[in-house]
């Protein structure tokens, strides 16, 4: 088995795909589960802004961790 790990492009692509799926799931849960259960009132802009903040944080974490583990 090769011990080379993933190159940076594949790590980036994996992180992007993972985050896009995460955004879609997160937004759906927020709009169709969280808001109705707690009867919250947010605009779609507010929803997207919060999702964007979490996306940037999660994407950065995912990519950095992937690169660190590939160096092991």
Residue, then its C-alpha position, 0 to 999 in steps of 0.5 A: x500500500x502506498x504511503x503517499x496520501x492525497x495531493x493538495x488538489x484532491x484534498x481541496x476537491x474533497x473538502x469542497x465536495x464535503x462542504x457543499x453537501x454539508x451546506x445543503x444539509x445544514x440549510x435544509x435542517x435550519x429552514x425545515x426543522x430548527x426554525x419551525x420547531x422554535x418558531x424563529x423568524x429569519x430572512x433567507x439572507x440571515x440563513x445564508x449569512x449564518x451558513x456562510x460563516x459555518x461553511x468557512x470555518x468548517x471548510x478551513x478545519x476540514x482542509x487543514x486536518x486533511x493536510x496534517x493527517x496526510x503528513x503523518 
